Amino acid sequence: MYSNDATAATLEKPEVHNFDPVVNHYALKWQITESIVMGSPVQALCGEDFQAEGGGGEGSVSDAEGVVCPLCADVYSSLGASK
């Protein structure tokens, strides 16, 4: 919205809130590494394609953000894998 004051015309940016949670997927480690290095997409255990981002690892900020994809979690647990 623009100010009607001729001496101080300012543009006010409305606040935008994005409440969509970050969804973290499970994928093969080598595919995630390749995605980070080469920029290629990764297919998660649930079948969704995504672009992996660097900076991960145990205890990283990304571990605390978002939720784990429930379908990936189901497939992961059915493989007998443990965290």
Secondary structure as GFF3:
##gff-version 3
##sequence-region A 1 83
A	DSSP	beta_strand	23	24	.	.	.	ID=ss1
A	DSSP	alpha_helix	29	38	.	.	.	ID=ss2
A	DSSP	beta_strand	42	43	.	.	.	ID=ss3
A	DSSP	beta_strand	49	50	.	.	.	ID=ss4
A	DSSP	alpha_helix	61	64	.	.	.	ID=ss5
A	DSSP	beta_strand	67	68	.	.	.	ID=ss6
A	DSSP	alpha_helix	70	78	.	.	.	ID=ss7
###
